């Protein structure tokens, strides 16, 4: 596969066997990029690490979710870059040049679905598949001016995908506009299991307090008013059970433990070169004991029960997708560490719940894209897509 047309560092230079002719259906003639954690028959699945690519044979079959897109008419054109072993959220991989954020070239794309977001935002493909463990669809979508849905956990099979933290891993995708986004949802999601219309908007002050500063607060207030037009009513406030810090610590413990369970054997056996940050996250995960993760999982269960008791069937949570725009490429490690802490605290709520969250490209801050999100109960994915489509049509 060649990437001569790719000036955005979105695609990988993988040579593979040509795939069968795509089917004919609702995605006919649309082009598809696929994050390099999904198996594609005849291609490597490197997961953002050259040592992993070398350690595993080319895939013998295509991941079922990707095959469904191809069977619906999508034309696979290449595998897209991912942050290393999908264990980062900036869009920076020490092994490859950073994908270019066409909407804000001086800023990162976000990750770990970095190449997929860059490919769609840059017009290289119509659709790109990705995954979201703790923001890897939502963050790049917000940074690049795209719609991005973290689907209900377990609603779309991740068979044939490299895992990171299976109790949080979900499938997601990027598309060029709301109508096309909905067409992909029609192919992949089936009918919603949550049938109650989401008509009651709610807010959580502790989440909005994570916004970086006055510019972000002003931009968010403007997006909030645009979003509320869909509902024709003001939003009530809910109190978050627990603290932001405590909930993120719970998420981080479980994710890091599961990441080591997923990749520890490969790391011990192959001793791959891991970039800074990624290496330390795996080292942290390797030290978490079963007793510590059991306590975190019990805390997660309590939080789920307490949140569900507060959240009525017709509620939808409006919240910031990220605390600000994408980080600048010249940001220091200290600045990136502060950014990650706030950004991942925001995205971890949906992961802990296992609920769907969609980010809508409504705003800008610091002359860069800035999204707002809707989070709904498990099984309300398609209803969230319809809401996002309506909100965008009103702008």
C-alpha positions as CSV (number, residue, x, y, z in Angstrom):
1,X,0.0,0.0,0.0
2,X,1.4,3.4,-0.9
3,X,0.8,6.7,1.0
4,X,2.0,9.1,-1.6
5,X,-1.2,11.0,-1.4
6,X,-1.0,11.2,2.4
7,X,0.6,14.4,3.5
8,X,-1.0,14.2,6.9
9,X,0.9,11.2,8.3
10,X,-2.4,9.5,8.8
11,X,-1.7,6.2,7.0
12,X,0.9,3.5,7.5
13,X,3.1,2.1,4.7
14,X,1.8,-1.4,5.0
15,X,2.1,-3.8,2.1
16,X,-0.8,-6.3,2.1
17,X,-2.9,-8.5,0.0
18,X,-5.7,-6.8,-1.9
19,X,-9.0,-7.2,-0.2
20,X,-12.0,-8.7,-2.0
21,X,-14.3,-6.3,-3.8
22,X,-16.5,-4.5,-1.3
23,X,-20.2,-5.3,-1.2
24,X,-23.0,-3.0,-2.3
25,X,-25.1,-1.3,0.3
26,X,-25.6,2.0,2.2
27,X,-21.9,2.7,2.3
28,X,-21.3,2.1,-1.4
29,X,-18.4,4.0,-3.0
30,X,-17.3,5.4,0.4
31,X,-13.6,5.1,1.4
32,X,-12.6,3.6,4.7
33,X,-9.5,3.9,6.8
34,X,-8.9,1.5,9.7
35,X,-7.0,2.1,13.0
36,X,-4.1,-0.3,13.2
37,X,-5.5,-2.2,16.1
38,X,-8.1,-4.0,13.9
39,X,-7.2,-7.1,11.9
40,X,-7.4,-6.8,8.2
41,X,-6.8,-10.1,6.3
42,X,-3.3,-10.1,4.8
43,X,-2.1,-7.0,6.7
44,X,0.0,-6.6,9.9
45,X,-1.7,-5.4,13.1
46,X,1.2,-3.4,14.6
47,X,-0.8,-1.5,17.2
48,X,1.5,1.5,16.9
49,X,4.7,-0.4,17.8
50,X,7.1,-1.9,15.2
51,X,8.3,-4.6,17.6
52,X,4.7,-5.8,17.9
53,X,4.3,-5.7,14.2
54,X,7.4,-8.0,13.8
55,X,6.3,-10.4,16.5
56,X,2.9,-11.3,15.1
57,X,2.0,-12.8,11.7
58,X,-0.2,-10.9,9.2
59,X,-3.9,-11.3,10.1
60,X,-5.6,-14.4,8.7
61,X,-9.1,-12.7,8.7
62,X,-10.7,-9.3,9.0
63,X,-12.2,-8.1,12.3
64,X,-16.0,-8.7,12.0
65,X,-16.9,-5.0,12.6
66,X,-14.7,-3.9,9.8
67,X,-16.0,-6.7,7.5
68,X,-19.5,-5.3,8.2
69,X,-18.5,-1.9,6.9
70,X,-16.9,-3.5,3.8
71,X,-19.9,-5.7,3.2
72,X,-22.0,-2.5,3.3
73,X,-20.0,-1.1,0.4
74,X,-17.1,0.7,2.1
75,X,-13.8,0.5,0.2
76,X,-10.8,-0.1,2.5
77,X,-7.9,2.1,1.5
78,X,-5.4,1.7,4.3
79,X,-4.5,1.3,8.0
80,X,-4.2,4.4,10.0
81,X,-1.7,5.4,12.7
82,X,-2.5,4.8,16.4
83,X,-0.7,6.0,19.5
84,X,1.6,3.3,20.8
85,X,-0.4,0.2,21.9
86,X,-3.4,2.6,22.0
87,X,-2.1,3.7,25.5
88,X,-2.0,7.4,25.0
89,X,-4.4,10.3,24.1
90,X,-2.2,13.0,22.6
91,X,-1.7,11.8,19.0
92,X,2.1,11.5,19.3
93,X,3.9,8.2,18.7
94,X,7.7,8.1,19.1
95,X,8.0,5.6,16.2
96,X,6.2,7.7,13.5
97,X,5.7,11.3,12.5
98,X,2.7,12.9,14.2
99,X,-0.5,13.0,12.2
100,X,-1.4,16.4,11.1
101,X,-4.6,18.1,12.4
102,X,-5.9,19.9,9.3
103,X,-8.3,22.0,11.4
104,X,-5.4,23.3,13.6
105,X,-2.0,22.3,12.1
106,X,0.0,23.7,15.0
107,X,-1.8,21.4,17.4
108,X,-1.9,17.6,17.9
109,X,-4.8,15.5,16.5
110,X,-5.3,13.7,19.8
111,X,-5.2,9.9,20.1
112,X,-5.1,7.1,20.2
113,X,-7.2,7.1,17.1
114,X,-4.9,9.7,15.7
115,X,-4.5,8.7,12.1
116,X,-8.2,7.9,11.6
117,X,-9.2,11.4,12.8
118,X,-6.5,13.0,10.7
119,X,-7.6,11.1,7.6
120,X,-11.3,12.1,7.9
121,X,-10.6,15.7,9.0
122,X,-8.1,16.1,6.1
123,X,-10.5,14.7,3.5
124,X,-8.4,11.6,2.7
125,X,-11.3,9.2,3.5
126,X,-15.0,9.4,4.1
127,X,-15.0,7.1,7.1
128,X,-12.4,5.9,9.5
129,X,-12.7,3.2,12.2
130,X,-11.2,3.7,15.7
131,X,-11.6,2.7,19.3
132,X,-12.3,4.5,22.6
133,X,-11.0,3.2,25.9
134,X,-10.8,6.6,27.7
135,X,-11.4,9.2,25.0
136,X,-9.6,7.9,21.9
137,X,-12.6,8.7,19.7
138,X,-14.0,11.7,21.7
139,X,-10.8,13.6,22.1
140,X,-9.6,13.5,18.5
141,X,-13.1,14.3,17.3
142,X,-13.2,17.4,19.6
143,X,-9.7,18.5,18.5
144,X,-10.2,18.0,14.8
145,X,-13.7,19.4,14.5
146,X,-15.5,16.0,14.0
147,X,-18.5,14.1,15.4
148,X,-17.3,11.2,17.5
149,X,-19.3,8.5,19.4
150,X,-18.0,6.3,22.2
151,X,-20.5,3.5,21.8
152,X,-22.2,1.6,24.7
153,X,-19.7,-0.9,26.1
154,X,-20.2,-4.3,24.4
155,X,-22.7,-3.1,21.9
156,X,-20.3,-3.6,18.9
157,X,-18.0,-6.6,19.0
158,X,-14.3,-6.0,19.3
159,X,-13.4,-9.5,18.0
160,X,-10.3,-9.2,15.9
161,X,-9.1,-6.0,17.6
162,X,-6.0,-5.6,19.8
163,X,-7.3,-5.0,23.3
164,X,-6.1,-2.4,25.8
165,X,-8.4,-2.5,28.8
166,X,-11.3,-4.9,27.8
167,X,-13.8,-3.6,30.5
168,X,-13.5,-0.1,28.9
169,X,-12.6,-0.8,25.2
170,X,-15.3,0.3,22.7
171,X,-15.6,0.7,19.0
172,X,-16.1,4.1,17.4
173,X,-15.7,5.9,14.1
174,X,-15.3,9.3,12.4
175,X,-17.2,10.5,9.3
176,X,-17.2,13.7,7.3
177,X,-20.7,14.9,8.3
178,X,-23.7,14.1,10.5
179,X,-25.8,12.3,7.8
180,X,-22.9,10.0,6.9
181,X,-22.2,9.4,10.6
182,X,-25.8,8.2,11.0
183,X,-25.5,5.9,8.0
184,X,-22.6,4.1,9.6
185,X,-24.6,3.9,12.8
186,X,-27.5,2.3,10.9
187,X,-25.1,-0.4,9.6
188,X,-23.4,-1.2,12.9
189,X,-25.8,-0.5,15.8
190,X,-29.1,-2.1,15.2
191,X,-32.0,-0.8,17.3
192,X,-31.5,1.1,20.5
193,X,-32.3,-0.9,23.6
194,X,-33.0,2.3,25.6
195,X,-36.4,3.3,24.2
196,X,-37.3,6.3,26.5
197,X,-36.8,9.6,24.7
198,X,-34.0,11.7,26.2
199,X,-35.8,15.0,26.8
200,X,-34.4,16.2,30.1
201,X,-31.0,17.9,29.8
202,X,-28.8,17.9,33.0
203,X,-25.4,19.3,33.9
204,X,-22.7,18.4,36.5
205,X,-20.8,21.4,37.8
206,X,-17.8,19.4,38.8
207,X,-17.2,18.4,35.2
208,X,-17.6,21.9,33.9
209,X,-15.1,23.1,36.5
210,X,-12.4,21.2,34.6
211,X,-12.5,23.7,31.8
212,X,-9.1,25.4,31.5
213,X,-10.0,29.1,31.8
214,X,-12.2,32.0,30.8
215,X,-11.9,31.5,27.0
216,X,-13.0,27.9,27.4
217,X,-15.8,28.8,29.8
218,X,-17.1,31.4,27.3
219,X,-16.9,29.0,24.3
220,X,-18.6,26.3,26.3
221,X,-21.4,28.6,27.4
222,X,-22.1,29.4,23.8
223,X,-22.1,25.8,22.8
224,X,-24.4,25.0,25.7
225,X,-27.0,27.5,24.6
226,X,-26.9,26.1,21.1
227,X,-27.4,22.6,22.5
228,X,-30.2,23.5,24.8
229,X,-32.2,24.8,21.8
230,X,-32.8,21.2,20.8
231,X,-34.5,20.6,24.2
232,X,-36.3,23.9,24.5
233,X,-35.6,24.0,28.2
234,X,-32.8,24.8,30.7
235,X,-30.7,22.1,32.1
236,X,-31.0,21.0,35.8
237,X,-27.9,20.2,37.8
238,X,-26.9,16.8,39.2
239,X,-24.3,16.2,42.0
240,X,-21.6,13.8,40.9
241,X,-21.4,10.8,43.3
242,X,-17.8,10.9,44.5
243,X,-15.0,13.2,43.6
244,X,-13.4,13.7,40.2
245,X,-10.0,12.7,41.6
246,X,-11.3,9.6,43.2
247,X,-13.2,8.4,40.1
248,X,-10.3,9.0,37.8
249,X,-8.0,7.1,40.2
250,X,-10.5,4.2,40.1
251,X,-10.5,4.3,36.3
252,X,-6.7,4.5,36.0
253,X,-6.2,1.6,38.4
254,X,-8.5,-0.7,36.5
255,X,-7.3,0.4,33.0
256,X,-3.6,0.1,33.9
257,X,-4.1,-3.4,35.4
258,X,-6.0,-4.6,32.4
259,X,-3.5,-3.0,30.0
260,X,-0.7,-5.0,31.6
261,X,-2.8,-8.2,31.5
262,X,-3.3,-7.5,27.7
263,X,0.3,-6.7,26.8
264,X,2.5,-7.7,29.7
265,X,3.4,-11.1,28.3
266,X,4.5,-9.5,25.0
267,X,6.5,-6.8,26.8
268,X,8.3,-9.3,29.0
269,X,9.0,-11.7,26.1
270,X,9.9,-9.3,23.3
271,X,11.2,-6.3,25.4
272,X,9.9,-3.8,22.8
273,X,11.1,-0.2,22.6
274,X,8.3,1.8,24.2
275,X,8.2,5.5,24.1
276,X,8.3,7.8,27.1
277,X,5.0,7.9,29.0
278,X,3.8,4.6,27.5
279,X,6.6,2.7,29.1
280,X,5.9,4.3,32.5
281,X,2.1,3.5,32.2
282,X,2.8,-0.2,31.6
283,X,5.3,-0.3,34.5
284,X,2.7,1.2,36.8
285,X,0.2,-1.4,35.6
286,X,2.6,-4.2,36.2
287,X,2.8,-3.3,39.9
288,X,-1.0,-3.3,40.6
289,X,-2.0,-6.3,42.7
290,X,-5.2,-8.3,42.3
291,X,-6.3,-7.0,45.7
292,X,-5.9,-3.4,44.6
293,X,-7.8,-3.8,41.4
294,X,-10.6,-5.7,43.1
295,X,-11.1,-2.7,45.4
296,X,-11.2,-0.4,42.4
297,X,-13.7,-2.6,40.7
298,X,-15.9,-2.6,43.8
299,X,-15.7,1.2,43.9
300,X,-16.7,1.3,40.2
301,X,-19.7,-0.8,40.9
302,X,-20.8,1.4,43.8
303,X,-20.4,4.5,41.5
304,X,-22.5,2.9,38.8
305,X,-25.3,2.1,41.2
306,X,-25.3,5.6,42.7
307,X,-25.2,7.4,39.4
308,X,-28.0,5.2,37.9
309,X,-30.1,6.1,41.0
310,X,-29.7,9.8,40.2
311,X,-30.1,9.6,36.5
312,X,-33.7,9.2,35.3
313,X,-34.5,7.3,32.1
314,X,-35.3,10.5,30.2
315,X,-32.1,12.4,31.2
316,X,-29.2,13.2,29.0
317,X,-26.0,14.8,30.4
318,X,-24.5,17.8,28.6
319,X,-20.8,18.1,29.4
320,X,-17.5,19.3,28.0
321,X,-15.8,16.8,25.8
322,X,-12.3,18.1,26.7
323,X,-11.0,20.9,29.0
324,X,-9.7,23.0,26.0
325,X,-8.5,22.7,22.4
326,X,-5.9,20.2,21.4
327,X,-2.5,20.7,23.0
328,X,0.1,22.6,21.0
329,X,2.9,20.6,19.4
330,X,5.4,22.7,21.3
331,X,4.0,22.0,24.7
332,X,6.4,20.8,27.4
333,X,6.0,17.4,29.1
334,X,4.8,19.2,32.3
335,X,2.1,21.0,30.3
336,X,1.1,17.7,28.6
337,X,0.9,15.9,31.9
338,X,-1.4,18.6,33.3
339,X,-3.5,18.4,30.2
340,X,-3.8,14.6,30.4
341,X,-4.9,14.7,34.0
342,X,-7.9,17.0,33.3
343,X,-8.7,15.5,29.9
344,X,-8.8,11.9,31.1
345,X,-10.8,12.9,34.2
346,X,-13.5,14.1,31.8
347,X,-13.5,11.1,29.5
348,X,-13.4,8.5,32.3
349,X,-17.0,9.1,33.4
350,X,-18.5,7.3,30.3
351,X,-15.9,4.5,30.7
352,X,-16.7,3.9,34.3
353,X,-20.5,3.7,33.4
354,X,-20.1,1.9,30.1
355,X,-22.5,4.4,28.6
356,X,-22.4,6.1,25.2
357,X,-21.2,9.6,24.7
358,X,-21.1,11.7,21.5
359,X,-19.1,14.8,20.9
360,X,-20.4,17.5,18.6
361,X,-18.2,20.0,16.8
362,X,-20.0,23.2,17.8
363,X,-17.3,25.5,18.9
364,X,-13.8,27.0,18.8
365,X,-11.4,28.2,21.3
366,X,-7.9,29.7,20.7
367,X,-8.8,29.4,17.0
368,X,-9.1,25.6,17.2
369,X,-12.0,23.2,17.3
370,X,-13.7,22.6,20.6
371,X,-16.5,20.1,21.1
372,X,-19.4,19.6,23.5
373,X,-20.8,16.2,24.5
374,X,-24.0,14.4,25.2
375,X,-23.9,11.3,27.5
376,X,-26.9,9.0,27.6
377,X,-27.9,5.7,29.2
378,X,-26.6,2.4,27.9
379,X,-28.2,1.5,24.6
380,X,-29.1,5.1,23.6
381,X,-26.4,5.4,20.9
382,X,-28.6,6.0,17.9
383,X,-30.8,8.5,19.8
384,X,-27.6,10.5,20.6
385,X,-26.6,10.5,17.0
386,X,-30.0,11.8,16.0
387,X,-29.7,14.5,18.7
388,X,-26.3,15.5,17.4
389,X,-27.6,15.8,13.9
390,X,-30.5,18.0,15.0
391,X,-28.3,20.2,17.1
392,X,-25.8,20.7,14.2
393,X,-28.7,21.5,11.8
394,X,-29.7,24.4,14.1
395,X,-26.3,26.1,13.9
